[in-house]
Structures are given as structure tokens and as C-alpha cells.
């Protein structure tokens, strides 16, 4: 049995130590030449992405401000145009009303003159008819009586 106890107490193989040393040496070389530069590249890329995102958000915010400003200015311009249009419409209405009043006044004057002319003509026609009626009545009386009536 002493052989079995010796075998159980054997030292591990030296190749295991060699594998562990090679592993750590490989890890250190990879860390120095691959993992650290790759990490730096990834960190730089992440920083650029973050700065690009921040710039994009700033540009988007600026675009929103510009759009809001344009919308405000457009609304103000519409309001001014509406005010101007209402002022022009009011002025045109006043001008139209003045023209209508002027036309009404002219028509009143013309109608008054026409009424006065008509009344003069009616009076003249009545006088003329009155004189003619007397003459016709005298002629009828003369014809009816068979003699001349004065």
C-alpha cells in the first residue's frame, strides 16, 4: 500500500504551471495590444456618438425654435394683413357710402327740378286748357244757339 499513498501525494505536472504562465502572459499581451486600444476606440466612438446626439438634439431644438418663431411671425403677418384688409374694406365702404349719398343728393336735386318743371308745365297746361275750354265752350254755345255768343 505504500505505493498508492505515494501516488496520491504526487506533485502536479509542471505543464499546468506552464499553461497558467502562458495564459497570464497572453492575457497581458492581449490586454496591452488589443483590449486597451480597442477599449479606447470604443470609448472614443461612444464619445463621438454622444456628442453627435447632443448636437442633433441642439439642432432639433434650434429647428423647433425657428419653426415657432416663423409660426409666430406668420400669425402676426396674417393678423396685420387682416387688419389692413379690414381697414381697406372700411375705407371702401365709407367711399361707397359717400358716393351713394352724393348720388342720392344729385337725384333729389334732379327729382326736385323735374317736379318743379312738371308743376310749371301742369300749371301752364291748366291755364292753356282753361283758356281753350272757354273758347271751345263759346264755340259750342254759339253752335248750339246758332248765334255768336260773347
C-alpha positions in Angstrom: 0.0 0.0 0.0 2.8 2.5 0.4 2.9 2.8 -3.4 -0.7 4.0 -3.5 0.0 6.6 -0.9 2.9 7.8 -2.9 0.9 8.1 -6.0 -1.9 10.1 -4.2 0.7 12.5 -3.0 2.3 13.2 -6.3 3.0 16.7 -7.3 1.1 18.2 -10.1 2.6 18.2 -13.5 4.8 21.2 -14.3 2.9 21.7 -17.6 0.0 23.1 -15.6 2.2 25.8 -14.3 3.5 26.5 -17.8 -0.1 26.7 -19.1 -1.0 29.2 -16.3 2.1 31.3 -17.0 1.4 31.3 -20.8 -2.3 32.2 -20.1 -1.3 35.2 -18.0 1.4 36.3 -20.4 -1.1 36.0 -23.3 -3.7 37.9 -21.3 -1.2 40.7 -20.5 0.0 41.0 -24.2 -3.6 40.9 -25.4 -4.6 43.5 -22.8 -1.8 45.8 -23.8 -2.0 45.5 -27.6 -5.7 44.6 -28.2 -8.1 45.1 -25.4 -6.8 48.6 -24.2 -6.6 50.1 -27.7 -10.0 48.5 -28.6 -11.5 49.9 -25.4 -10.0 53.3 -26.2 -11.5 53.2 -29.7 -14.9 52.1 -28.4 -14.8 54.9 -25.7 -13.9 57.4 -28.4 -16.7 56.1 -30.6 -19.2 56.3 -27.7 -18.0 59.9 -27.0 -18.5 60.8 -30.7 -21.9 59.2 -30.7 -22.8 61.2 -27.5 -21.5 64.4 -28.9 -23.4 63.8 -32.2 -26.6 63.0 -30.3 -26.2 66.2 -28.3 -25.5 68.2 -31.5 -28.6 66.6 -33.1 -30.7 67.4 -30.1 -29.4 71.0 -30.1 -30.1 71.3 -33.8 -33.6 69.9 -33.3 -34.3 72.3 -30.5 -33.0 75.2 -32.7 -35.2 74.0 -35.5 -38.2 73.9 -33.1 -37.4 77.5 -32.0 -37.1 78.7 -35.6 -40.3 76.9 -36.6 -42.1 78.5 -33.6 -40.6 81.9 -34.5 -41.7 81.5 -38.1 -45.2 80.4 -37.0 -45.4 83.4 -34.6 -44.3 85.8 -37.4 -46.7 84.2 -39.9 -49.6 84.6 -37.4 -48.6 88.2 -36.8 -48.4 88.8 -40.6 -51.8 87.3 -41.1 -53.2 89.4 -38.3 -51.6 92.6 -39.9 -53.0 91.6 -43.3 -56.4 91.0 -41.8 -56.3 94.4 -40.1 -55.1 96.1 -43.4 -57.8 94.3 -45.3 -60.5 95.4 -42.8 -59.1 99.0 -43.0 -59.3 98.9 -46.8 -62.7 97.4 -46.7 -63.9 100.1 -44.2 -62.4 102.8 -46.3 -64.1 101.4 -49.4 -67.4 101.1 -47.5 -67.1 104.8 -46.5 -66.2 105.8 -50.0 -69.2 103.8 -51.3 -71.5 105.4 -48.7 -70.2 108.8 -49.7 -70.8 108.1 -53.4 -74.3 106.8 -52.6 -75.1 109.9 -50.5 -73.7 112.1 -53.4 -75.8 110.2 -55.9 -78.9 110.4 -53.7 -78.4 114.2 -53.3 -78.0 114.6 -57.0 -81.1 112.5 -57.6 -83.0 114.6 -55.1 -81.9 117.8 -56.8 -82.8 116.4 -60.3 -86.1 115.0 -58.9 -86.9 118.4 -57.4 -86.1 120.2 -60.6 -88.2 117.7 -62.6 -91.0 118.1 -60.1 -90.9 121.9 -60.4 -90.8 121.7 -64.2 -93.7 119.3 -64.1 -95.7 121.5 -61.8 -94.9 124.5 -64.1 -96.0 122.5 -67.2 -99.1 121.3 -65.4 -100.0 124.9 -64.4 -99.3 126.1 -67.9 -101.3 123.2 -69.3 -104.2 124.0 -66.9 -104.1 127.7 -67.9 -104.0 126.8 -71.5 -106.7 124.2 -71.1 -108.8 126.8 -69.2 -108.5 129.3 -72.0 -109.1 126.7 -74.6 -112.0 125.3 -72.6 -113.6 128.8 -72.6 -113.0 129.1 -76.3 -114.4 125.7 -77.0 -117.4 126.4 -74.7 -118.1 129.6 -76.5 -117.9 127.8 -79.9 -120.2 125.0 -78.6 -122.6 127.6 -77.2 -122.5 129.5 -80.5 -123.1 126.4 -82.4 -125.9 125.3 -80.1 -127.6 128.6 -80.1 -126.9 129.3 -83.7 -125.6 132.7 -83.0 -122.3 134.1 -81.7 -122.0 134.2 -78.0 -119.7 136.7 -76.4 
